[in-house]
Structures are given as C-alpha cells and as structure tokens.
Amino acid sequence: MKISQAFKFEAAHRLPNVPQTHRCHRVHGHSYRVEVVLNGAVDPHTGFVMDFFNMEEAFGLLIKKLDHDCLNDVPGLENPTAENIAIWIWEHAKPRLAQLSSVRVYETTDSWAEYDGPDR
C-alpha cells in the first residue's frame, strides 16, 4: 500500500552553477510543494500504513527548516535545484520515516523532481 501527504513551504534561492545570464542565477523565490510517499503494509488493528498525523509531525519539523529561508544558506543545499532539494529532504526524512519510498518536489505547478532513494 502507498500513502502520500503533501506539504508546502515558501523559500528563496539562486542557482550558483548556471551561467550568470540564466534567470535562475539571480535570487528568486518559489512556493514549493513536497509530496512524501510511504510504502508498507496496512496495520490490521489501526487500518493505517501510518497515521497521517504522525507523518505530519515527523515531516513538519523538516519543512520548518526550509520555510521562509534562503535555501542556499541551508547546509547541504548550496546548489538548491529541485533535484538536490528532493535528495536533501530524503536524507533528512528517512531516519524519521522508515517507510519512505519517494519524495517529489514541485518548484512550480508544472515542474517537479522525484527521488526514490539511493538504491534506485
């Protein structure tokens, strides 16, 4: 069974490794949407893979580290592409969410990057 919960945060960033003429080289912001997917068996007693409130509690602390910040200032996100943000979130969420199977980061409503872990 797969379950998913979405989270949102607002943040600024710039991409330091693109040419200076690239519009993303300048500081700008996004309204990010992150979808976290867990994979596991349904507990026969609770009926849950994981209670969404527990998922929110585990993941919400992580989002607070990113919300209304400049992502370039977050250790490990010096080059905060959508791809690198998805990897960073995975690495920080996996210890709290053992059943994590993917992280999808929407930079815009039409553009996203998805990370399924280092083994895929």
N, CA, C and O atoms as a GROMACS GRO file, in nm:
protein
  480
    1MET      N    1   0.086  -0.118   0.000
    1MET     CA    2   0.000   0.000   0.000
    1MET      C    3   0.090   0.123   0.000
    1MET      O    4   0.192   0.126   0.068
    2LYS      N    5   0.050   0.223  -0.076
    2LYS     CA    6   0.120   0.352  -0.076
    2LYS      C    7   0.027   0.457  -0.018
    2LYS      O    8  -0.093   0.458  -0.047
    3ILE      N    9   0.085   0.544   0.063
    3ILE     CA   10   0.012   0.661   0.110
    3ILE      C   11   0.098   0.783   0.082
    3ILE      O   12   0.221   0.774   0.073
    4SER      N   13   0.034   0.897   0.068
    4SER     CA   14   0.107   1.019   0.037
    4SER      C   15   0.047   1.136   0.113
    4SER      O   16  -0.073   1.140   0.138
    5GLN      N   17   0.133   1.228   0.149
    5GLN     CA   18   0.088   1.353   0.210
    5GLN      C   19   0.169   1.466   0.149
    5GLN      O   20   0.289   1.452   0.123
    6ALA      N   21   0.104   1.577   0.126
    6ALA     CA   22   0.168   1.693   0.064
    6ALA      C   23   0.194   1.800   0.169
    6ALA      O   24   0.116   1.819   0.262
    7PHE      N   25   0.304   1.871   0.150
    7PHE     CA   26   0.344   1.980   0.237
    7PHE      C   27   0.387   2.097   0.149
    7PHE      O   28   0.431   2.077   0.036
    8LYS      N   29   0.373   2.218   0.201
    8LYS     CA   30   0.412   2.337   0.125
    8LYS      C   31   0.506   2.423   0.208
    8LYS      O   32   0.499   2.427   0.330
    9PHE      N   33   0.595   2.490   0.137
    9PHE     CA   34   0.680   2.589   0.201
    9PHE      C   35   0.720   2.695   0.099
    9PHE      O   36   0.721   2.670  -0.022
   10GLU      N   37   0.753   2.811   0.150
   10GLU     CA   38   0.796   2.924   0.067
   10GLU      C   39   0.944   2.946   0.095
   10GLU      O   40   0.987   2.946   0.210
   11ALA      N   41   1.021   2.966  -0.012
   11ALA     CA   42   1.164   2.989   0.009
   11ALA      C   43   1.226   3.059  -0.111
   11ALA      O   44   1.177   3.052  -0.224
   12ALA      N   45   1.335   3.127  -0.082
   12ALA     CA   46   1.415   3.191  -0.186
   12ALA      C   47   1.536   3.102  -0.216
   12ALA      O   48   1.576   3.020  -0.134
   13HIS      N   49   1.591   3.120  -0.334
   13HIS     CA   50   1.716   3.052  -0.368
   13HIS      C   51   1.773   3.115  -0.494
   13HIS      O   52   1.708   3.196  -0.561
   14ARG      N   53   1.894   3.076  -0.524
   14ARG     CA   54   1.956   3.108  -0.652
   14ARG      C   55   2.038   2.986  -0.690
   14ARG      O   56   2.081   2.910  -0.604
   15LEU      N   57   2.058   2.969  -0.818
   15LEU     CA   58   2.137   2.856  -0.866
   15LEU      C   59   2.276   2.906  -0.904
   15LEU      O   60   2.293   2.969  -1.008
   16PRO      N   61   2.376   2.878  -0.820
   16PRO     CA   62   2.509   2.934  -0.841
   16PRO      C   63   2.587   2.871  -0.956
   16PRO      O   64   2.687   2.927  -1.000
   17ASN      N   65   2.544   2.755  -1.005
   17ASN     CA   66   2.622   2.684  -1.106
   17ASN      C   67   2.568   2.698  -1.247
   17ASN      O   68   2.612   2.627  -1.338
   18VAL      N   69   2.472   2.788  -1.267
   18VAL     CA   70   2.424   2.818  -1.402
   18VAL      C   71   2.494   2.945  -1.449
   18VAL      O   72   2.543   3.022  -1.366
   19PRO      N   73   2.497   2.970  -1.580
   19PRO     CA   74   2.561   3.095  -1.627
   19PRO      C   75   2.495   3.218  -1.566
   19PRO      O   76   2.377   3.217  -1.532
   20GLN      N   77   2.573   3.324  -1.551
   20GLN     CA   78   2.520   3.448  -1.492
   20GLN      C   79   2.405   3.505  -1.573
   20GLN      O   80   2.325   3.583  -1.521
   21THR      N   81   2.396   3.468  -1.700
   21THR     CA   82   2.287   3.517  -1.784
   21THR      C   83   2.157   3.438  -1.764
   21THR      O   84   2.051   3.480  -1.810
   22HIS      N   85   2.165   3.325  -1.698
   22HIS     CA   86   2.047   3.242  -1.672
   22HIS      C   87   1.961   3.311  -1.566
   22HIS      O   88   2.014   3.360  -1.466
   23ARG      N   89   1.831   3.316  -1.586
   23ARG     CA   90   1.746   3.391  -1.493
   23ARG      C   91   1.745   3.332  -1.352
   23ARG      O   92   1.715   3.404  -1.257
   24CYS      N   93   1.776   3.204  -1.337
   24CYS     CA   94   1.778   3.143  -1.204
   24CYS      C   95   1.909   3.166  -1.129
   24CYS      O   96   1.924   3.123  -1.015
   25HIS      N   97   2.002   3.235  -1.195
   25HIS     CA   98   2.126   3.272  -1.125
   25HIS      C   99   2.098   3.380  -1.020
   25HIS      O  100   2.167   3.390  -0.919
   26ARG      N  101   1.997   3.462  -1.046
   26ARG     CA  102   1.958   3.567  -0.952
   26ARG      C  103   1.870   3.509  -0.841
   26ARG      O  104   1.804   3.407  -0.861
   27VAL      N  105   1.871   3.574  -0.728
   27VAL     CA  106   1.784   3.531  -0.616
   27VAL      C  107   1.639   3.549  -0.657
   27VAL      O  108   1.599   3.654  -0.708
   28HIS      N  109   1.560   3.446  -0.633
   28HIS     CA  110   1.418   3.447  -0.661
   28HIS      C  111   1.351   3.348  -0.566
   28HIS      O  112   1.419   3.276  -0.493
   29GLY      N  113   1.220   3.344  -0.567
   29GLY     CA  114   1.150   3.256  -0.474
   29GLY      C  115   1.050   3.166  -0.541
   29GLY      O  116   1.011   3.186  -0.656
   30HIS      N  117   1.010   3.063  -0.465
   30HIS     CA  118   0.910   2.968  -0.512
   30HIS      C  119   0.815   2.933  -0.398
   30HIS      O  120   0.849   2.943  -0.280
   31SER      N  121   0.697   2.892  -0.436
   31SER     CA  122   0.604   2.828  -0.344
   31SER      C  123   0.615   2.678  -0.371
   31SER      O  124   0.551   2.625  -0.461
   32TYR      N  125   0.698   2.612  -0.292
   32TYR     CA  126   0.726   2.471  -0.313
   32TYR      C  127   0.614   2.384  -0.260
   32TYR      O  128   0.549   2.417  -0.161
   33ARG      N  129   0.593   2.272  -0.326
   33ARG     CA  130   0.503   2.167  -0.279
   33ARG      C  131   0.585   2.039  -0.275
   33ARG      O  132   0.654   2.005  -0.372
   34VAL      N  133   0.578   1.968  -0.164
   34VAL     CA  134   0.652   1.844  -0.148
   34VAL      C  135   0.552   1.732  -0.122
   34VAL      O  136   0.468   1.743  -0.032
   35GLU      N  137   0.560   1.627  -0.199
   35GLU     CA  138   0.477   1.509  -0.177
   35GLU      C  139   0.566   1.398  -0.125
   35GLU      O  140   0.665   1.361  -0.188
   36VAL      N  141   0.530   1.344  -0.011
   36VAL     CA  142   0.604   1.237   0.053
   36VAL      C  143   0.521   1.110   0.041
   36VAL      O  144   0.403   1.109   0.077
   37VAL      N  145   0.582   1.005  -0.009
   37VAL     CA  146   0.512   0.878  -0.028
   37VAL      C  147   0.575   0.772   0.062
   37VAL      O  148   0.696   0.753   0.064
   38LEU      N  149   0.489   0.704   0.137
   38LEU     CA  150   0.532   0.591   0.220
   38LEU      C  151   0.475   0.464   0.160
   38LEU      O  152   0.367   0.464   0.101
   39ASN      N  153   0.548   0.355   0.176
   39ASN     CA  154   0.508   0.226   0.124
   39ASN      C  155   0.514   0.125   0.237
   39ASN      O  156   0.616   0.115   0.305
   40GLY      N  157   0.406   0.050   0.258
   40GLY     CA  158   0.409  -0.050   0.364
   40GLY      C  159   0.278  -0.124   0.376
   40GLY      O  160   0.182  -0.098   0.303
   41ALA      N  161   0.276  -0.216   0.468
   41ALA     CA  162   0.156  -0.295   0.492
   41ALA      C  163   0.057  -0.217   0.578
   41ALA      O  164   0.096  -0.135   0.661
   42VAL      N  165  -0.069  -0.243   0.557
   42VAL     CA  166  -0.174  -0.182   0.639
   42VAL      C  167  -0.180  -0.259   0.771
   42VAL      O  168  -0.196  -0.381   0.772
   43ASP      N  169  -0.166  -0.186   0.880
   43ASP     CA  170  -0.177  -0.248   1.013
   43ASP      C  171  -0.320  -0.298   1.031
   43ASP      O  172  -0.415  -0.220   1.017
   44PRO      N  173  -0.338  -0.426   1.062
   44PRO     CA  174  -0.475  -0.479   1.073
   44PRO      C  175  -0.555  -0.417   1.187
   44PRO      O  176  -0.678  -0.414   1.181
   45HIS      N  177  -0.488  -0.369   1.290
   45HIS     CA  178  -0.560  -0.309   1.403
   45HIS      C  179  -0.599  -0.164   1.375
   45HIS      O  180  -0.715  -0.126   1.393
   46THR      N  181  -0.501  -0.082   1.330
   46THR     CA  182  -0.530   0.061   1.308
   46THR      C  183  -0.592   0.088   1.172
   46THR      O  184  -0.666   0.185   1.156
   47GLY      N  185  -0.562   0.002   1.075
   47GLY     CA  186  -0.608   0.028   0.939
   47GLY      C  187  -0.519   0.125   0.864
   47GLY      O  188  -0.551   0.166   0.753
   48PHE      N  189  -0.406   0.164   0.924
   48PHE     CA  190  -0.313   0.261   0.866
   48PHE      C  191  -0.184   0.194   0.820
   48PHE      O  192  -0.142   0.093   0.876
   49VAL      N  193  -0.123   0.252   0.718
   49VAL     CA  194   0.020   0.229   0.692
   49VAL      C  195   0.095   0.312   0.795
   49VAL      O  196   0.187   0.264   0.860
   50MET      N  197   0.054   0.437   0.808
   50MET     CA  198   0.099   0.529   0.912
   50MET      C  199  -0.010   0.632   0.931
   50MET      O  200  -0.070   0.676   0.833
   51ASP      N  201  -0.036   0.671   1.051
   51ASP     CA  202  -0.133   0.776   1.079
   51ASP      C  203  -0.082   0.906   1.015
   51ASP      O  204   0.032   0.944   1.037
   52PHE      N  205  -0.167   0.972   0.938
   52PHE     CA  206  -0.126   1.097   0.872
   52PHE      C  207  -0.081   1.203   0.973
   52PHE      O  208   0.006   1.284   0.943
   53PHE      N  209  -0.139   1.201   1.093
   53PHE     CA  210  -0.095   1.298   1.195
   53PHE      C  211   0.049   1.270   1.237
   53PHE      O  212   0.126   1.363   1.260
   54ASN      N  213   0.087   1.143   1.247
   54ASN     CA  214   0.225   1.107   1.280
   54ASN      C  215   0.320   1.144   1.167
   54ASN      O  216   0.433   1.188   1.190
   55MET      N  217   0.272   1.126   1.046
   55MET     CA  218   0.353   1.163   0.929
   55MET      C  219   0.376   1.313   0.927
   55MET      O  220   0.488   1.360   0.901
   56GLU      N  221   0.272   1.388   0.954
   56GLU     CA  222   0.282   1.534   0.957
   56GLU      C  223   0.378   1.580   1.068
   56GLU      O  224   0.456   1.672   1.048
   57GLU      N  225   0.370   1.516   1.182
   57GLU     CA  226   0.458   1.551   1.293
   57GLU      C  227   0.604   1.525   1.257
   57GLU      O  228   0.691   1.608   1.284
   58ALA      N  229   0.632   1.410   1.196
   58ALA     CA  230   0.769   1.375   1.160
   58ALA      C  231   0.823   1.465   1.050
   58ALA      O  232   0.939   1.506   1.054
   59PHE      N  233   0.739   1.496   0.952
   59PHE     CA  234   0.787   1.573   0.838
   59PHE      C  235   0.778   1.723   0.859
   59PHE      O  236   0.856   1.799   0.802
   60GLY      N  237   0.683   1.765   0.940
   60GLY     CA  238   0.662   1.907   0.963
   60GLY      C  239   0.784   1.978   1.020
   60GLY      O  240   0.810   2.094   0.987
   61LEU      N  241   0.859   1.910   1.105
   61LEU     CA  242   0.980   1.970   1.162
   61LEU      C  243   1.083   2.001   1.053
   61LEU      O  244   1.154   2.101   1.060
   62LEU      N  245   1.089   1.915   0.954
   62LEU     CA  246   1.183   1.934   0.845
   62LEU      C  247   1.144   2.054   0.758
   62LEU      O  248   1.229   2.133   0.718
   63ILE      N  249   1.016   2.065   0.730
   63ILE     CA  250   0.968   2.177   0.648
   63ILE      C  251   0.998   2.310   0.717
   63ILE      O  252   1.029   2.409   0.650
   64LYS      N  253   0.988   2.313   0.849
   64LYS     CA  254   1.016   2.438   0.922
   64LYS      C  255   1.159   2.485   0.900
   64LYS      O  256   1.186   2.605   0.907
   65LYS      N  257   1.252   2.394   0.873
   65LYS     CA  258   1.391   2.431   0.846
   65LYS      C  259   1.405   2.502   0.712
   65LYS      O  260   1.501   2.576   0.691
   66LEU      N  261   1.311   2.479   0.620
   66LEU     CA  262   1.319   2.534   0.485
   66LEU      C  263   1.228   2.655   0.464
   66LEU      O  264   1.257   2.742   0.382
   67ASP      N  265   1.117   2.660   0.537
   67ASP     CA  266   1.015   2.761   0.512
   67ASP      C  267   1.065   2.902   0.541
   67ASP      O  268   1.124   2.928   0.646
   68HIS      N  269   1.041   2.990   0.447
   68HIS     CA  270   1.077   3.132   0.458
   68HIS      C  271   1.226   3.150   0.490
   68HIS      O  272   1.263   3.230   0.576
   69ASP      N  273   1.307   3.077   0.419
   69ASP     CA  274   1.452   3.088   0.433
   69ASP      C  275   1.512   3.097   0.293
   69ASP      O  276   1.443   3.076   0.193
   70CYS      N  277   1.639   3.129   0.287
   70CYS     CA  278   1.713   3.122   0.162
   70CYS      C  279   1.777   2.984   0.159
   70CYS      O  280   1.864   2.955   0.241
   71LEU      N  281   1.736   2.901   0.066
   71LEU     CA  282   1.782   2.762   0.065
   71LEU      C  283   1.933   2.750   0.050
   71LEU      O  284   1.992   2.655   0.100
   72ASN      N  285   1.996   2.845  -0.017
   72ASN     CA  286   2.142   2.842  -0.031
   72ASN      C  287   2.214   2.848   0.103
   72ASN      O  288   2.329   2.806   0.114
   73ASP      N  289   2.146   2.901   0.206
   73ASP     CA  290   2.205   2.912   0.340
   73ASP      C  291   2.186   2.787   0.425
   73ASP      O  292   2.240   2.778   0.535
   74VAL      N  293   2.109   2.691   0.375
   74VAL     CA  294   2.084   2.566   0.448
   74VAL      C  295   2.199   2.471   0.419
   74VAL      O  296   2.225   2.441   0.303
   75PRO      N  297   2.269   2.422   0.522
   75PRO     CA  298   2.380   2.330   0.497
   75PRO      C  299   2.336   2.210   0.413
   75PRO      O  300   2.238   2.142   0.445
   76GLY      N  301   2.409   2.185   0.306
   76GLY     CA  302   2.377   2.077   0.214
   76GLY      C  303   2.295   2.122   0.094
   76GLY      O  304   2.275   2.044   0.000
   77LEU      N  305   2.248   2.245   0.094
   77LEU     CA  306   2.168   2.297  -0.018
   77LEU      C  307   2.234   2.420  -0.081
   77LEU      O  308   2.166   2.515  -0.118
   78GLU      N  309   2.362   2.416  -0.092
   78GLU     CA  310   2.433   2.530  -0.151
   78GLU      C  311   2.397   2.548  -0.299
   78GLU      O  312   2.406   2.659  -0.352
   79ASN      N  313   2.357   2.440  -0.365
   79ASN     CA  314   2.310   2.444  -0.504
   79ASN      C  315   2.168   2.386  -0.505
   79ASN      O  316   2.148   2.271  -0.544
   80PRO      N  317   2.068   2.467  -0.464
   80PRO     CA  318   1.934   2.414  -0.437
   80PRO      C  319   1.845   2.398  -0.560
   80PRO      O  320   1.744   2.467  -0.575
   81THR      N  321   1.883   2.306  -0.648
   81THR     CA  322   1.795   2.269  -0.758
   81THR      C  323   1.681   2.185  -0.701
   81THR      O  324   1.690   2.137  -0.588
   82ALA      N  325   1.576   2.167  -0.777
   82ALA     CA  326   1.465   2.081  -0.731
   82ALA      C  327   1.517   1.940  -0.703
   82ALA      O  328   1.473   1.875  -0.608
   83GLU      N  329   1.609   1.893  -0.786
   83GLU     CA  330   1.666   1.760  -0.768
   83GLU      C  331   1.742   1.751  -0.635
   83GLU      O  332   1.724   1.655  -0.560
   84ASN      N  333   1.825   1.849  -0.608
   84ASN     CA  334   1.903   1.848  -0.484
   84ASN      C  335   1.816   1.868  -0.360
   84ASN      O  336   1.846   1.813  -0.254
   85ILE      N  337   1.710   1.944  -0.373
   85ILE     CA  338   1.616   1.961  -0.261
   85ILE      C  339   1.549   1.827  -0.230
   85ILE      O  340   1.535   1.791  -0.114
   86ALA      N  341   1.507   1.754  -0.334
   86ALA     CA  342   1.444   1.623  -0.314
   86ALA      C  343   1.540   1.526  -0.244
   86ALA      O  344   1.499   1.455  -0.152
   87ILE      N  345   1.665   1.523  -0.285
   87ILE     CA  346   1.764   1.437  -0.220
   87ILE      C  347   1.786   1.480  -0.075
   87ILE      O  348   1.790   1.396   0.015
   88TRP      N  349   1.799   1.610  -0.052
   88TRP     CA  350   1.821   1.661   0.083
   88TRP      C  351   1.705   1.623   0.174
   88TRP      O  352   1.725   1.579   0.287
   89ILE      N  353   1.582   1.640   0.125
   89ILE     CA  354   1.465   1.605   0.205
   89ILE      C  355   1.466   1.456   0.236
   89ILE      O  356   1.441   1.415   0.349
   90TRP      N  357   1.495   1.373   0.135
   90TRP     CA  358   1.501   1.227   0.157
   90TRP      C  359   1.600   1.195   0.269
   90TRP      O  360   1.568   1.122   0.363
   91GLU      N  361   1.720   1.250   0.258
   91GLU     CA  362   1.826   1.218   0.355
   91GLU      C  363   1.789   1.260   0.496
   91GLU      O  364   1.830   1.194   0.593
   92HIS      N  365   1.714   1.367   0.510
   92HIS     CA  366   1.675   1.415   0.643
   92HIS      C  367   1.544   1.352   0.693
   92HIS      O  368   1.521   1.346   0.814
   93ALA      N  369   1.459   1.306   0.601
   93ALA     CA  370   1.331   1.247   0.642
   93ALA      C  371   1.341   1.097   0.667
   93ALA      O  372   1.269   1.044   0.752
   94LYS      N  373   1.427   1.028   0.595
   94LYS     CA  374   1.434   0.882   0.604
   94LYS      C  375   1.456   0.830   0.747
   94LYS      O  376   1.394   0.730   0.784
   95PRO      N  377   1.541   0.893   0.829
   95PRO     CA  378   1.556   0.843   0.966
   95PRO      C  379   1.427   0.849   1.048
   95PRO      O  380   1.408   0.769   1.140
   96ARG      N  381   1.338   0.943   1.017
   96ARG     CA  382   1.212   0.957   1.090
   96ARG      C  383   1.098   0.878   1.026
   96ARG      O  384   1.001   0.841   1.092
   97LEU      N  385   1.112   0.851   0.897
   97LEU     CA  386   1.006   0.784   0.821
   97LEU      C  387   1.068   0.663   0.749
   97LEU      O  388   1.102   0.670   0.631
   98ALA      N  389   1.080   0.555   0.820
   98ALA     CA  390   1.147   0.436   0.766
   98ALA      C  391   1.079   0.382   0.640
   98ALA      O  392   1.145   0.321   0.556
   99GLN      N  393   0.949   0.403   0.627
   99GLN     CA  394   0.874   0.351   0.513
   99GLN      C  395   0.877   0.445   0.392
   99GLN      O  396   0.806   0.421   0.294
  100LEU      N  397   0.957   0.550   0.398
  100LEU     CA  398   0.965   0.647   0.290
  100LEU      C  399   1.003   0.577   0.159
  100LEU      O  400   1.100   0.502   0.154
  101SER      N  401   0.925   0.602   0.054
  101SER     CA  402   0.957   0.541  -0.076
  101SER      C  403   0.986   0.644  -0.184
  101SER      O  404   1.052   0.611  -0.283
  102SER      N  405   0.938   0.768  -0.168
  102SER     CA  406   0.975   0.871  -0.264
  102SER      C  407   0.943   1.010  -0.210
  102SER      O  408   0.857   1.028  -0.123
  103VAL      N  409   1.015   1.106  -0.265
  103VAL     CA  410   0.994   1.248  -0.234
  103VAL      C  411   0.984   1.320  -0.368
  103VAL      O  412   1.074   1.309  -0.452
  104ARG      N  413   0.876   1.392  -0.386
  104ARG     CA  414   0.857   1.472  -0.508
  104ARG      C  415   0.852   1.618  -0.468
  104ARG      O  416   0.773   1.656  -0.382
  105VAL      N  417   0.935   1.700  -0.532
  105VAL     CA  418   0.942   1.843  -0.504
  105VAL      C  419   0.894   1.919  -0.626
  105VAL      O  420   0.954   1.911  -0.734
  106TYR      N  421   0.786   1.994  -0.609
  106TYR     CA  422   0.734   2.081  -0.715
  106TYR      C  423   0.793   2.219  -0.694
  106TYR      O  424   0.774   2.281  -0.589
  107GLU      N  425   0.866   2.266  -0.794
  107GLU     CA  426   0.919   2.402  -0.790
  107GLU      C  427   0.814   2.499  -0.845
  107GLU      O  428   0.805   2.614  -0.801
  108THR      N  429   0.737   2.452  -0.940
  108THR     CA  430   0.622   2.524  -0.993
  108THR      C  431   0.509   2.421  -1.005
  108THR      O  432   0.529   2.304  -0.974
  109THR      N  433   0.394   2.464  -1.048
  109THR     CA  434   0.283   2.368  -1.063
  109THR      C  435   0.311   2.267  -1.173
  109THR      O  436   0.252   2.159  -1.174
  110ASP      N  437   0.401   2.300  -1.265
  110ASP     CA  438   0.427   2.215  -1.381
  110ASP      C  439   0.564   2.147  -1.379
  110ASP      O  440   0.592   2.064  -1.466
  111SER      N  441   0.649   2.180  -1.284
  111SER     CA  442   0.787   2.129  -1.284
  111SER      C  443   0.820   2.065  -1.151
  111SER      O  444   0.802   2.127  -1.046
  112TRP      N  445   0.868   1.941  -1.155
  112TRP     CA  446   0.899   1.871  -1.031
  112TRP      C  447   1.017   1.777  -1.052
  112TRP      O  448   1.053   1.742  -1.165
  113ALA      N  449   1.075   1.737  -0.940
  113ALA     CA  450   1.181   1.636  -0.937
  113ALA      C  451   1.141   1.534  -0.830
  113ALA      O  452   1.092   1.571  -0.724
  114GLU      N  453   1.163   1.407  -0.861
  114GLU     CA  454   1.126   1.300  -0.769
  114GLU      C  455   1.248   1.214  -0.740
  114GLU      O  456   1.323   1.177  -0.831
  115TYR      N  457   1.267   1.182  -0.612
  115TYR     CA  458   1.379   1.099  -0.568
  115TYR      C  459   1.324   0.977  -0.497
  115TYR      O  460   1.240   0.987  -0.408
  116ASP      N  461   1.373   0.860  -0.540
  116ASP     CA  462   1.327   0.733  -0.484
  116ASP      C  463   1.433   0.666  -0.396
  116ASP      O  464   1.422   0.548  -0.363
  117GLY      N  465   1.534   0.740  -0.360
  117GLY     CA  466   1.638   0.684  -0.275
  117GLY      C  467   1.762   0.644  -0.352
  117GLY      O  468   1.760   0.635  -0.475
  118PRO      N  469   1.870   0.620  -0.279
  118PRO     CA  470   1.999   0.595  -0.344
  118PRO      C  471   2.009   0.460  -0.414
  118PRO      O  472   2.099   0.439  -0.495
  119ASP      N  473   1.918   0.368  -0.386
  119ASP     CA  474   1.926   0.235  -0.445
  119ASP      C  475   1.851   0.222  -0.575
  119ASP      O  476   1.848   0.114  -0.634
  120ARG      N  477   1.791   0.332  -0.622
  120ARG     CA  478   1.714   0.324  -0.748
  120ARG      C  479   1.777   0.404  -0.857
  120ARG      O  480   1.725   0.408  -0.968
   0.00000   0.00000   0.00000
